[in-house]
Amino acid sequence: KPRIINICSTVGTGYRFSPNTLYTVLKGALEAFGRSLRNDLNKDKILITNLHLGQFNDNSEVFSQKMPLSDIVKTFELIINLSNMTSLDNLCLTPSELYY
């Protein structure tokens, strides 16, 4: 079955909040887009996964702990390699220091 991975963000989706209102609203809209797309493409048997990414190792110094890029790659592989009988709607991947 075809799968679409909608890259979202942990900011603005109930996991984290940014002091920048527009940024937060746009990030929340990405999740809503994925949910709507899932409903629209359900009849075509296309699976949609919203993948919410937190801070990863991208050379910025916002957080002291960041996810290694290899963990993100493994997550993509997991989603892609699920059987046709399994769907994964939403997944939040974030550095463990930010987990609550």
C-alpha positions as CSV (number, residue, x, y, z in Angstrom):
1,K,0.0,0.0,0.0
2,P,1.2,3.5,-0.7
3,R,2.1,5.6,2.4
4,I,2.6,9.3,2.9
5,I,4.6,10.6,5.8
6,N,3.6,14.1,6.7
7,I,6.4,15.8,8.5
8,C,5.0,17.9,11.3
9,S,6.6,19.5,14.3
10,T,6.2,19.0,18.1
11,V,5.7,22.8,18.3
12,G,2.1,23.8,18.2
13,T,0.6,20.4,18.3
14,G,-0.1,20.0,22.0
15,Y,3.4,18.7,22.8
16,R,5.3,22.0,22.8
17,F,4.4,25.7,22.4
18,S,6.4,28.5,20.9
19,P,6.1,32.1,21.9
20,N,5.7,33.0,18.2
21,T,1.9,32.7,17.5
22,L,2.1,32.5,13.7
23,Y,4.8,29.8,13.9
24,T,2.7,27.8,16.3
25,V,-0.5,28.1,14.3
26,L,1.3,27.0,11.1
27,K,2.8,24.0,12.8
28,G,-0.6,23.0,14.1
29,A,-2.0,23.4,10.6
30,L,0.4,20.8,9.3
31,E,-1.1,18.2,11.7
32,A,-4.6,19.2,10.7
33,F,-3.6,18.8,7.0
34,G,-2.4,15.3,7.6
35,R,-5.6,14.3,9.4
36,S,-7.7,15.7,6.6
37,L,-5.6,14.0,4.0
38,R,-6.0,10.7,5.9
39,N,-9.8,11.1,5.7
40,D,-9.7,12.1,2.0
41,L,-7.4,9.2,0.9
42,N,-8.9,6.5,3.1
43,K,-11.1,5.3,0.2
44,D,-8.0,4.9,-2.0
45,K,-6.2,2.8,0.7
46,I,-3.4,5.3,1.0
47,L,-2.0,5.4,4.6
48,I,-1.0,8.7,6.1
49,T,1.3,9.1,9.1
50,N,1.8,12.4,10.9
51,L,5.4,12.4,12.1
52,H,6.1,15.0,14.7
53,L,9.8,15.8,15.0
54,G,11.4,17.5,17.9
55,Q,14.9,19.0,17.9
56,F,17.5,16.8,16.1
57,N,21.2,17.2,15.7
58,D,21.3,20.0,13.1
59,N,24.2,22.1,14.5
60,S,21.9,24.6,16.3
61,E,22.4,25.2,20.0
62,V,18.7,25.6,21.1
63,F,18.7,22.4,23.3
64,S,21.6,20.7,25.0
65,Q,20.2,17.2,24.1
66,K,19.2,16.4,20.5
67,M,18.1,13.3,18.7
68,P,20.7,11.7,16.4
69,L,19.7,11.8,12.7
70,S,20.1,8.0,12.7
71,D,17.1,7.7,15.0
72,I,14.9,9.7,12.5
73,V,16.1,7.5,9.6
74,K,15.2,4.4,11.7
75,T,11.7,5.9,12.3
76,F,11.2,6.4,8.6
77,E,12.3,2.9,7.9
78,L,9.8,1.6,10.6
79,I,6.9,3.4,9.0
80,I,7.8,2.4,5.5
81,N,8.3,-1.3,6.4
82,L,5.0,-1.8,8.3
83,S,2.8,-4.5,6.8
84,N,-0.2,-3.6,4.7
85,M,-2.4,-4.5,7.6
86,T,-0.9,-1.8,9.9
87,S,-1.3,2.0,9.9
88,L,0.4,4.5,12.1
89,D,-1.5,7.7,12.4
90,N,0.6,9.9,14.6
91,L,4.1,9.6,16.0
92,C,6.0,12.1,18.2
93,L,9.8,11.8,18.2
94,T,11.5,14.2,20.6
95,P,14.7,14.4,22.6
96,S,14.2,12.6,25.9
97,E,15.0,15.7,28.0
98,L,11.9,17.3,26.5
99,Y,9.6,14.4,27.1
100,Y,6.8,14.8,29.6
